[in-house]
Amino acid sequence: MRERAGQRGEAITIRRFLTTSVRLCATAGLLWALATRVDLSRAAQMMGHVALPLLAAALVVLLMTSLIIALRWHAILSAETPSPGPSALLKIVLVGLFFNQLLPTGVGGDAVRAWRCRKLGIGLGAAIRSILLDRACGYMVLVLVYAASLPSLLNILTDPWQRGVVMAVLGAGLLGLAALFLLDHLPRPLMGLRLIAPIAELSRESRRLFTHPARCGAVLGLSALTIALTILAFKFVADGVGSRLSLGSWIMIVPPVTLIQLLPISLAGWGVREAALVAVLASFGVPAEAALATSVLLGLCLIVIGLPGGLIWLADWDVVRPLPTPKPSQSGGL
């Protein structure tokens, strides 16, 4: 049995190595393809002359996004189990963001978040469900914003291939939403599968959220605020390199770019985000060099925002419990 467990562990290690290698190759390939079509020296020049106040504003907005995510997560987690509070969850969110930038998969930070919750005494099942539902709520609002802005985006995109891609991405997003709410209605034999069972539980939790209007409104409102802040961060960075698009344009641009970036084919979205942003912004008259500079600077901003999470993790500040207040002496003496 020990030998079989060792073989299974070795197979998992090999699979992870192959997956990481494929993502690394995909990232390198996408960046190389961009390098052959974009004037990198011009893009680097734009990055070097970025307006620092606007870049600082983007950093502040992204940090505020982490705070809003912590508040949303608190609202979701407290419905199932006692929550350690938004301030404690904010530290865990920052740790997760750090690992999202460090690990080859975009969901590695979520696994770290669940693990850190476990160290705070939160049940692993409750932690995982709350994190998945937190992600799902943000995803839901993103898809709705995408659907609402798609007609305007199609009027701007002239390339039939691009129009087909953005419609296909929305279709995939809507299918994902349908699965989120209906997956627990699959035939019973499928419900017992190891991969399907936790996702089916997420479907039930998602529908249960809508039975509490006040909590549902708060969670979806915080999700909408998160999306709005993300769009604002894109605009601040782009304005900093000289791409003065309106806020309405960014409302059309950010949802498809963000959804495409979720594809698990690159390292932390690098390469995919750059390629998608260069392609979409071309239809808005933004040069490829400015689009590439915007994407790279935004990625660097995410890394900077994640750095405090690394410090929090190293010092275990996210899992340190406050010391109990000592009771006063009954005798009144020293």
Secondary structure by P-SEA (a helix, b strand, c coil): caaaaaaaaaaaaaaaaaaaaaaaaaaaaaaaaaaaccaaaaaaaaaaaccaaaaaaaaaaaaaaaaaaaaaaaaaaaaccccccaaaaaaaaaaaaaaaacccccaaaaaaaaaaaaaacccaaaaaaaaaaaaaaaaaaaaaaaaaaaaaaaaacccaaaaaaaaaaaaaaaaaaaaacccccccccccccccaaaaaaaaaaaaaaaacaaaaaaaaaaaaaaaaaaaaaaaaaaaaacccccaaaaaaccaaaaaaaaccccccaaaaaaaaaaaaaccccccaaaaaaaaaaaaaaaaaaaaaaaaaaaaccccccccccccccccccc
